[in-house]
Structure formats: C-alpha cells, structure tokens
Amino acid sequence: MLRFIKVFVATLFLSLNFGALLYVNSTFLGTFFSETSVSLLFLAGALGNVLLFLLAPKLINVVGKKWLLLISLVALAAADLGLNFNLSSWGIGASFVAYSALLFAVYYCIDIFLEEESDDARTGEIRGTYFTVMNAGIALGPLLLSILPDDGHFRRIYWVGFLLLVIPIVIALWILITRKHAHRKVLRPWHLLPFRRWWGMRNVRAATLAKLVLETFFAVMVIYTPLYAHKVAGFDWQELGIIFAIALVPFVLLEWPAGKLADKYWGEKEMMTAGFFLTGCALLAIPFLPTSFALWALVLFLSRVGAALVEIMTETYFFKKIDAADTGLLSIFRLARPAGIMLGAALGSVSLAFLPFPHLFFILAVVVFFGMKESLFLKDTL
C-alpha cells in the first residue's frame, strides 16, 4: 500500500477542493445568472467533461499520462482562480464550465496510475482505500464553510480551494520528475472510443450500466432532495446540514471493508445487488416520511449504505476486468458520471413538469431497480 501514498494524498486534497466548492457553486453562480442559466452552465460543464473523456485516450498517447495529469491540475487551479478573481458574468461562467469539465479528468488520470500499480487480487482493498480517502475529503470539504468568515461572495472559499490544489500539483510534478518508465504499459491507440468492443464485453457493459444508474441516483438526490426536504417536508437548513452529513458517513466507513470482503470472501455481484435493493427500498419510503429528523436521517443513511456498496463494487468489478492499457474502456466507464448528471437533471425536470414532486422518488426507484437487474447479469469474480 505504501506505493499508493502519493496518489492517496493527491486524491485527499483534490477531494477537499471538490467538497468545499460542491455546495457553494450553484449559490455563487446564482448571484450572476438566472436559475435556468445556472442549469445550463452545469450542463455545459458535464458536456465538456464528456468531450474530455472522449479525447482522453488519444491525449494520453500524444502527451503521456503524467503530463496530462499535471496539465489538467494546473488548468483546474487556473479555473478555480478565475472563479475567485473574475468580475464579469461571462468570465465566471467560463471558469465554472472549465472547472466542472476538468475536475473529473484529473480523477480519470489518477484512475490510470492506480490501475497500473494494482494487483487484481487486491483490487477491492486498493479501490476501497482510494474511495475512502476520496469520500473523506468530499465529506470534510464543507466543514471549511463553517470555519471561514462569510464575505457574502464566497471569494475566500475559492481562494482556499486553489490552495488545496497546490499539493496535488506538487505531487504531479514529483511523479513527472522521479517516476521511472520500467512499468510503463503501451496504451491501445483507439482513435474513437471502443463502444463495439465494450458492448461485446457483457460483464464490463453491465458494470458500466450499473455505474450509470448510480450516477443518475446521485444527481437526482443532490439536486432535488434538498428542495423536497426544505420546501415540501419543511426542514430548515440547519437540520438538513446534519441530515446530509449523516448520510455521507457510509461512504467513509463502508467502502474499504466492503472492497476487502469482495476480494476474499464474497463476490462483487452479491453486494452490488444488495446495495441496489436497499437504495431502491429507501427511495420508495421517502414520499411517505413525516417531518421527522430521525426518520429522514435513517432513510437517507440507508440509501447511502446501499449506494456506497454499489459504488465500490462497480469500481472493483470493472477494474478487475481491465488493465491500465484499456484507457478507451475506462473513458466509457467514466462517462457514466457526466451522463448520469445529464440524465438525472432531465429525469427531474420531466417528472416535475407532469407529476407531483414525491413521484420523482418512485421513478428514481424504478431506475435503481434497473441497475439491480444489470448486476444480476455479472459473472462473479469468486
């Protein structure tokens, strides 16, 4: 595990940046743009992310993964500074789209370094540790909001976000200067992403579709659960902050031990299926919940227990089926995140246009049970 220390430290600080800005971006953008324009900016960021994933295998073959990691981190830091110092709405919008597009490109590069050094027999343990570090950073990031004095414009948090990226940039420079080429693998030179090959690999395809369902769940819950809990259920933001903090705990506590269990005792298939089932049942319960702090905290906690199991199992299973040279397949897998954001936003918009708010959670439960169906097609690794 010691050889992963640099990757884990870079991931922690990158995730602190992500977590710190995650809850302020929409509010900050709302001071410059209408709600519709803010939604379009999020969509533009997701589309930019899709474009980068489509180009990533070719970029790696042209500049190399070490240079791509460093360039992406420097560009991400520049976009963060743009959000801090830009005074025009156009500059703010462009900086946000660049930040949104680049953030997950950096995680993509880290994925490749992690996969290159991983042994399939320990993939679950390694991925579990990686996701524990990442989710700990995302969970701790919002605490910076309570520490920093409120200037009313969020400028300080974007400045702190930039400083948090300095450590990953230094680590990327260190890797570029010191990393030997003895373990370098030749990347398969896909000019286009290998969708035909991906479609023909039934297990890889099922794991990717399960990941897409999970990312759609995340998008709907991040965008619409706060609105429903605040406007319909009647919780104030102080209560919601605690409820959402409790809901994040499973991602920090469960993924490492679950990944290790998948390596040695249980297969990914069983835990992934159980995770989808638990998440789907929790979603079905949400429309019937009274305004009870304890019940909401419990149901959202259980939904994230299921989601945490699905997250680490899809990651573990997928990376056991590919190697570090399969950057095309990895790009398709990572497209699930921006595609899930777009699907989640579209699902919510269409549902709320024609149905009462609570029905959105029923529809999302159906989507989650589709993910459970995909998990049943997997051929277990144990």
N, C-alpha and C positions, 0 to 999 in steps of 0.2 A: 504493500500500500504506500510505502514511502515515496515511490517514484511518481505518485499522483499528487503529491503535496502541492506542487506549483499550480497544477490545474485546479485543485480544490480551493486554494487561496484566491486565485483569479476569479473563480466562479462565485465565491462568497462576496467579494467586493462588487462584482458586476451585478449580483442579485440584490445587494443592498441598494445600489443605484436604482435598479428596476423597481424594487419595493417602495423606495422613498418617493418616486415620481408617479407610481401607478395610480394613487388615489387623488393626486392633485392636477393631473394633466387636463382632464375634462373641465374642471372648475377654472383653471388658469386660461384655457382656450376660450371658455365662455365669457371672459372679460373682453375678448376681441371679436368673437364671432357669435352668430346665432346658433341655436341648438342644431338646426339642420346642417349648418356649415361644419359644426364640430363633428357630427356623424360622418360627413363626407371626408373630413380630414383623417378620421380613424380608418375609414375605408381605403383612402389613398395610401396610408401607411401600410395596411395589410397587402394591398396590391403591389406596392414597392417591395415588400418582403417576399411575395410570390416571385416577382421578377428576379430578385437576387438568388433565390433558391434555384430557379431555372438555369441561371447562368453560373452558379457556384462550381459545378464540376469542371467547366471549361476554364473558369478563372483560376482554379487550383492548378490545373495543368499548365497555365500560362505563367503565373507568378509564384506558385507554391503555396502550401497551406500556412507556413509560418509567416510569410509576407502578407497573405490575405488576412490572417488574424490581426496582425499589427495595424494594417491599413484600416480595417473595419473598426478597430478600437479607437484609433486616432480620429477617424471620421465621426464616430459616435460621440466622442468627447467634444468635438467641434460643434456638433448639432446641439448638445447639451448647453454649451456656451452660447449658442445662437438663441436658445430659449431664454437665457439669462439676460443677454445684452440687447437683443433686438427690440426696437421700439415700434416698428411698423407691423401691422397685422400680417402682411404678406411674408415678411421675414420670419415672424413667429410660426405661421402656418408651414412654411417650407422647412424650418428647423424641426418642427414636430414630425412631419412626414419622414424626413431623413432619419430622425431618431428612431421612429417606430420601425422603419424598414431595416435599419442596421442592427438593432438590438439582437434580434434572433439570428442574424447572420453570424454574429460573434458566438452565440451559443452553438451554432452549427459547426464552426471551426473547432470549438472545444470538444464537441462530439467526436470529431475525427481523431484528435490527439488521444482522447480517452479510449476509443475503439482500437487504435493502433497498438496501444500498450496492454490491452486487456486479454486475459485468458478466458476462453469460453466457459471453463469450469467454474470461474469466479465472477462471471458477468453480472449475476444478480447482486452479489455483495458489493461489487465496484459501482454498479449503477445505483444501487440503493444508497451508498455513501454519497455519491455525487448528488443525487436528488435531495438527500437530507441536508447537505450543505447549501444547495441552491434554495430550497424552500425555507431554510432557517434565515438566509439573507433576505428573501422576499418578505418573510413574516416580521423580521426585525426592522426593515426599512421604514415602515410607517411610524415607528417609535421616534424617529428623527423629527417628525412633525410636531410631536409634543415637547421636544427639547428646544427646538429653535424658536426664537421670538417671532411672532406673526407680524410681517411687514405689510400684509394685505395684498401683496402682489406675487408671493411665492418665489421671489428672486433668490432668497437665501437658500432655499431647498435645491434649486437648480445649480447654484454655486457649489453646495456640498455634494450634489450628485456628480458634478465634474471632478471634484477632488477624489471621490471614491473610485473614479475610473483611472486615476494615476497609477495605482498599484497594479491592476491588470496590464496596463501599457508597459510598465517596467518589467513585469514577468514575461510579456510577449517579446520585448527586446532581449531579455536574458535567453529565452528559448532560441531566438533567431541567431544570437551570437555563439551560444555554447552547445546547442543541440547537434549531435553527430548525425551522420546520414546512414549509419550502419543498419538501422531498422526501417529505412525508407521503403515504402511499397509503391510499385508502379500503379498509377491510377488508370482505370479503364477510360479511354478517351471518348466519352459519349458527347456527340455533337448536340443531340437532343436528349431529354430525359428518357430513360428506357421504360416507358409505360408498357410496351408489349411484353417485355421480359418480366416486369413487375406483376402484370396481370396473370402471367403464366405461373408465377410462384404463389400457389394458393395460400400457404401459411403466412408469407410476407404480406400478401394482399389483405388477408383477414386481420392481421395485426395493425396494418395501416388504417383500415376502415374503423377498427375499434378505437384507434387513436383519434380519428376524425370525430367520432361520436363524443369522445371525452372532451375534445377541444370545443365542440359545439355546446356541450353542457357548461363548461367553464365560461364561455362567452355569455350565454343567456343568464347564468347566475350572477356574474359580475355586473352586467348591465341592468338587469331587471329585478333581481331580488331586493336590492336596496330600495328601489322605487316602490315595490309592492309592500315591503315591510314598513316603510315610512308612511306612504300615502294611504294604503289600504288597511294594514294591520295597526297602524298608529304608534309605532315605536319612535322615540326620539333618537337623535344621532349618537348621544352618549351611550344608550343601551345597545344600539346597533354596532358601535365600535367594539364593545366587549363580545357581543354575539359572534361577529365575524372573526375576531381574534381567536375565540374558542374553536370556531370551525376550521381554522388553519392548523391547529395542533396535530391532527393525524398525519399531515404531510411531513412534519418534522419527526414524529415519533415512530411511524409505521414502516416507512419505505425501506430503510436499511435492513431491519429484521425480516421483512417480507421478502426482500431480494435474496437474502441468505437462505431462507426457507425454500425458495424456489430452486436454488442451486442444489440443495442437498436432500430435501425430504418431499416436498410437494411440487407438482409441476405448475407452470405459469397458468395453464388453462383453467384449473380449478379455482385459483384465487381470483383470476380475472373475471370469471363467470360470477363468482360470489360477490365481487365488487360491483359489477353492473346491477345485479339483482338488488343489493342493498341500496344503491343510489336510486334506482327506479322506484322502489317502495317508499323511500323518503320523499321523493318528488310527489308521489301520489298523496302523501299526507299533508303537504304544505297548504293546499287550499282549505283544509278543514281545521287548521290550527287557530285557537283563540289567541288573543293578545296576551300570551304568557311568555315571559322571558325564558323560563326554564324549558318549556316545550320547544320553543323556537331554537334555543341553543342546542338542545338534544337532537332535534331532527336535522338541523344543518350540520352538526357534528357527525351524525351517522351518514349523511350524504357524502361528506368528505372522507370518512373512513373508506367507503366504497370507492370513491374517486381516487384516493391515494393508492389503493390496491390495484386499480385498473392502470393508473399511471406507471407504476414501477413494473407491473407485469408486461404491459405492452412494450416498454423500453427494453426490459430484459430479454423478452422473447425475440423481438426484432433484431437486436444486436447479437444474439446467438446465431441468427440465420444469415448474417452478412459478415464481411470483413472490412478493413479500413480502406480497401481499394474500391468498394462499392459506393462511391460518392453519388452516383446517379440515383440509386435506390434510397440512399439517405436523404437526398434532396426531396424525393417524392414523399418520404415519411415525414419530413419536417414541414412540408407544405400543408400538413394537416392543421397546423396551428393557425396560419392566416386564413386558410379555407374555413376552419371552424369559427373564427371570428366573423367572417362574412356570412356564413350560414346561420349562426346564432342571431346576428343582428337582423337578418332577413326573416328568420322564423318569428322573432319577437314582433317585428313591425307588422307582418302579415296577420299574425294571430291577434294582436291588439286592435287591428283595423276592423276585424269582423267578429271577435269573440270577447267575452268578459275577461278581465285580467287573470283570474285564477285558472282559466282553461289553458293558459300558456304552460303551466307546470304539468298538466295532463299530457299535452302534446310532447313536451320535452321528455316525459317518462317513456312515451312510445319510442322516441328516438333512442333513448338509453337501452331499452329492451331490444332494439335492433342491434345495438352493439353487443349485447349479451348473446344474441344469435350468432354473430360473427365469431365470438370467442369459442363457441361450441365446435366450429369447423377446424380449430387449431389441432395440429398433431403435437402432443405434449413432448417436451424435451426429456422427461424422466420416464 
